[in-house]
Amino acid sequence: MLVDFRPHARLRSRTSPVTVEESLGPVVGALGESDTDLSRVRVVCDWVQYKQNFRDVVEVRPILSSTPDAPLPEGVRDDDLEVAVDVRRAAGVDLRATTRAALETRETPDVVLEDWGPTRESCIWGFNALYWTALEQWEKATGQAYEQALPGGESDARNHDAARGVIRELFAVWDGLADRGALPPELYVVEIGVGNGAQARVFLDELRELDVEHGRGYYRRLHYLMCDYSPHVLDLARETVAEHAEHVSSFVMDACKPRSVLAFLQFRVFLIYISNVYDNLPTDEVAQLGGRTYLVESRAFLPAADAAEIAASVNARPDQLGGLVHALLRLGPTLLAEARPDHVSSPEDAVEFWRRTWSAVRLAERYAGLAGLDTYELSPTVNGEALRPLLESGADVRMHVSNGAVASFTETIGLLHPFGKLVCHDLFARDVGAYRTGFRGPGKYDGSVVNWVNGPLLAHIGRRRGFDVSYAPFAHRTGTNIVTMTAQVRD
Ligand SMILES: C[S@@+](CC[C@H](N)C(=O)[O-])C[C@H]1O[C@@H](n2cnc3c(N)ncnc32)[C@H](O)[C@@H]1O
């Protein structure tokens, strides 16, 4: 049996200490009582810091044995299952009984919402997209604005010092080009994932003000492009920046496919500005366990007890919930109320159904052997081989692939002017070791999904395309996990 105790720093924590005996002892005890082959088990302990998440305190994850496509290589461990424990919540439960129950087949079946597949294809991303498109209805029901769920309760995108720093660097580039007669007449800045427009507002206000001092008429030439996949969010942002309307255009665009809308800007964008978006884009996870590479496959489900309650609240049987959930994700709450009045009689009822379902939804996981990294498509232009240096960097590791962020990043850096840069404030794992010691998602932020972004992977991919990619802690707030990534063409 292998034990991987990731949050080892908590063993010495003064505020929330844990012990190996309490968090592991009962789990190993329950395994010993079962008929599990103990030589083929991994036990992993995490500290799941997100109060709302997709996990139970104890989970059992099958490790699929070899398939014709992915035969077992010589000399690797061939485990049957992984038992995963959330140490943060373990203290309050009878871990032995919980582990026993997780190892047994449940009598009342959970309500499964989809087939097994790579996590980036899970319906949790449908929930995520629905949150941003129907944000107004969600916020009305919760009485809470989305920013309150972000780290620190407010987006760092509003930070004036951060915006001024970026603008001063832009002015320096523009001055240099203007002095050589090489500054194009139109100065393009693209923001992706605009939320309520606060970031755009701060940037535009500051640029206008600094331009008055600077005196070179850059504000007049500025084109600020706000891009988001949610038309509702774009409406909000447009209102926020109404004062700058002449300089702003907005585009409905999927952040994972920016070229579909922005290809006309190739080599013309001076700044791509992104905050708190990459951590919100679909991602898979891969793992290197005992010398073998796996893709984590997921399946969203509603635990049986929650499903029974939710079903009763919408006059349905538990087995009808899957259909209702998918109708909700397709239609949104207002149209669901029109299409299925027998179950939800008003848009408010539909929002209530949505919130309860989202709160209950969990992800079952299993490990499926990858036939070869080259057979895994990380994004449309990046092959799974890009993961090799990270996966083969030492001990066992499970990490995010950040597929959406990689797709977005690789497409947008191609839009940059040779002196342009991409600036991104987000939750980044800055090295592979971060995955060995901390839980990096997925968690739930209100109605959306959060996963830390694989920083070394983006840096590796950027470097191979001729870009310098650097990371620094967000400089304008202390005690934050937010990191600023900067990417620009290598000198
Ligand atoms: C957490 S908010 C961040 C808003 C703002 N940048 C900030 O930092 O306050 C995430 C934003 O990304 C947008 N978003 C999420 N996934 C997206 C996607 N696939 N394509 C385009 N926009 C997306 C959401 O609609 C939302 O506006």
The ligand as a Tripos MOL2 file, in Angstrom:
@<TRIPOS>MOLECULE
LIG
   27    29     1     0     0
SMALL
NO_CHARGES

@<TRIPOS>ATOM
      1 C1        -14.2890   35.4380  -12.3520 C.3       1 LIG1
      2 S1        -14.8540   36.4050  -13.6560 S.3       1 LIG1
      3 C2        -13.5280   37.5570  -13.8050 C.3       1 LIG1
      4 C3        -13.9880   38.9250  -14.2170 C.3       1 LIG1
      5 C4        -12.8840   39.9860  -14.2010 C.3       1 LIG1
      6 N1        -11.8590   39.7160  -15.1820 N.3       1 LIG1
      7 C5        -12.2900   40.1050  -12.8110 C.2       1 LIG1
      8 O1        -11.1450   39.7170  -12.6040 O.co2     1 LIG1
      9 O2        -12.9910   40.5830  -11.9570 O.co2     1 LIG1
     10 C6        -14.6530   35.3480  -15.0400 C.3       1 LIG1
     11 C7        -15.1080   35.9610  -16.3620 C.3       1 LIG1
     12 O3        -14.6900   35.0970  -17.4100 O.3       1 LIG1
     13 C8        -15.7780   34.8690  -18.2830 C.3       1 LIG1
     14 N2        -15.5810   33.5470  -18.8800 N.ar      1 LIG1
     15 C9        -15.5230   32.3370  -18.2640 C.ar      1 LIG1
     16 N3        -15.3320   31.3610  -19.1570 N.ar      1 LIG1
     17 C10       -15.2520   31.9640  -20.3690 C.ar      1 LIG1
     18 C11       -15.0580   31.4840  -21.6920 C.ar      1 LIG1
     19 N4        -14.9140   30.1820  -21.9670 N.pl3     1 LIG1
     20 N5        -15.0430   32.3910  -22.6920 N.ar      1 LIG1
     21 C12       -15.2020   33.7020  -22.4480 C.ar      1 LIG1
     22 N6        -15.3990   34.2160  -21.2290 N.ar      1 LIG1
     23 C13       -15.4080   33.3500  -20.1970 C.ar      1 LIG1
     24 C14       -17.0110   34.9600  -17.4140 C.3       1 LIG1
     25 O4        -18.1660   35.2380  -18.1720 O.3       1 LIG1
     26 C15       -16.6080   36.1060  -16.4810 C.3       1 LIG1
     27 O5        -16.9170   37.3380  -17.0570 O.3       1 LIG1
@<TRIPOS>BOND
     1     1     2 1
     2     2     3 1
     3     2    10 1
     4     3     4 1
     5     4     5 1
     6     5     6 1
     7     5     7 1
     8     7     8 2
     9     7     9 1
    10    10    11 1
    11    11    12 1
    12    11    26 1
    13    12    13 1
    14    13    14 1
    15    13    24 1
    16    14    15 ar
    17    14    23 ar
    18    15    16 ar
    19    16    17 ar
    20    17    18 ar
    21    17    23 ar
    22    18    19 1
    23    18    20 ar
    24    20    21 ar
    25    21    22 ar
    26    22    23 ar
    27    24    25 1
    28    24    26 1
    29    26    27 1
@<TRIPOS>SUBSTRUCTURE
     1 LIG1         1 GROUP 0 **** ****
